[in-house]
Structures are given as C-alpha cells and as structure tokens.
Amino acid sequence: MKKRVALVLGSGGARGYAHIGVIEEIERRGYDIACIAGCSMGAVVGGIYAAGKLDEYRDWIESLDYLDVLRLVDVSFRLGAIRGEKVFGQIRKIVGDINIEDLRIPYTAVAADLTNQQEIWFQEGCLHQAMRASAAIPSLFTPVMQGNRMLVDGGILNPLPIVPVVSSHCDLIIAVNLNSTNQRHYQLPVIQRPAAFKTRFDSLINSLGSKFPFRRKQAEQLLILEQEAFRAEGADPNPWIESAEPEAQQPAAAPEASGAPRSATGSFIIDNVGPASLLDLINQSFEVMQTSLAQYKIAGYPPDILINVPKRVCRFFEFYKAPELIALGREIARDTLDRYESEQN
C-alpha cells in the first residue's frame, strides 16, 4: 500500500523550481501526495500540482530563454520592482479559474497580512489569488490588496508552513526547506545557455534595485525604450543598461591577514560578494530572516523527512534557472529518500 505524504513546500524565490524535481522523485518512488501546504514559490508549485497542471507548467518554464524571461518582467515603480501580471497571467492560463476547495487534494497557501500583522492561510476561494498573494515577495513583486488587507509573501512570518498539515493524518510529513546552509556538497548542474541573454538579464535585475527611486519622466522613457527594442528584431533588449567587462580577478587575501571579523562560533566572516543593488540588499536581508524562521519551524514541528536545498545555489530572483534547479531538487530528494528508506529497512 502506498504511503500517504503530507508535503510542505517552503519559500525561497527562484529556488522554488527545485520543488518540481522533489515532487517528481517522490512520485517516482510510489508515494501518494495526499495534501500540500506551501509558501511563496512553494504555494505556486504546490497549487499547480494540486490542480493537475505541473507537467504543463514545467514545459513552459523550461522552454523560456533569457529573452522570454525578460519579456515577462513588467517593471513597476510602486511597492515592488515587478507587477507580476505577465507571469501570473501565464500561470492562470495554465491552471485556469479554479477554487481551492475544488482541487483534487487539500491545499494551503500561506501569505502575510501587513495591515493586521498576521499570517493568513488560504484553504478555500480562488487558487490564483492565493498563489499570487503568497508569492508577493517584498521589493520584487507588488503586494495583493484584498479589501483592507495588504498581502505579501508568507515567508516573512512562516517560510516553511508545517502546521497546516499536522492534522492531515498522513503516514509521512515531508518538508522541503529552500534556505539550508549545510548542504555544501551539492552544486547546481551546468546547462549551457546563450551568454549574451544571461548577461542582459542579470543587468536588468540588478538595475531594478540600483535605480530606485525613479522619477516619473525617466520611468516612462525607460518603458518606451524597452518596447521599441523588443519590436526591433535583433536589437538589444536593454539599450539603457551600460555593458561592463568583468574586472580582473584578484587573489583573495587570507582572512587572518585582512582582519576579517569572526562569527559567534569563531569562524571568519568573509564578504566575497556583497549586494549588487538595493533590490539585492533587500532580498539578501529577507533570506537571512527566512533562514532563521525556517529553523524555528523545523524545531517546533519536526517533519518525518526534511529535504534541504542549499540557498547558495542561486540568487533569490534568478528565475531563468528552472532546468538546473529542477534537476538539483530531484538529486537532493533522491539522496534524502535513499537515506530514509535505508534506515527503515
């Protein structure tokens, strides 16, 4: 008889694509996913899976090249760098208009209500709105207004929502933590991409943070330039971004010689890569908070199986790395489930 699994999918921005690989490995082994709770990208992937559309979603995100991803970036200049209408509009086309109570398995999406300063669980109502609210990453996607409530990414309060599935009476609780700091041996698989597109995408994302605040006239000019560039076949999609050659690599000084500070455990703190922009600074701060909160959630309600995806494998907003992250999620899930099953025998 198949073991029934309550699956918890944590938040972590682009690393959420690893959830797809985890789900594939769980199903490949014959487990029955009986309910799902998710936060942010975990809510998105979990909701799409519960709606039975994960294959279509995976086909879409793996088909995107860098220019396709750039075209999904609908720049906003209020309460978030990206409106998200293009991305979530495509998700809505894939999933359709469906209510949570009509899904094939129980589902919970976790968001945070800034107005009332509380955690919100979506367990009924519009699936699309629940996913959009749960994934409204502060500084990256604009918040969702629902009545007098301003809803944002649930990761600011509960990045790994285990509690909603505790009463599910499943055989196993499997939680996927996207903010692990102790999986150093895992590396993101290398999948070749067009170098020029990658450089342009990185420059655009970094510029979103470094250019705040925009003046209205400047913003309008930037949007006009973007539209004209996309219409012109073969034109640079980001003509307002200055190209820059990478600086020559300099040998790093030893931490002892450079006077690097020590952490509470005595190890040296080495700042090799700092935030590249305001957006990057905010998201790195957000990730530090989520990492700490996730540890509290795990300690309070330890899952039967914890699948840890290292947060260092990609930046929070590198959404163009779907194939690599799906493969990594599958690899980590395979190793984790191998260990669990060997211990049971």
Disulfide bonds with the S-S distance in Angstrom:
none
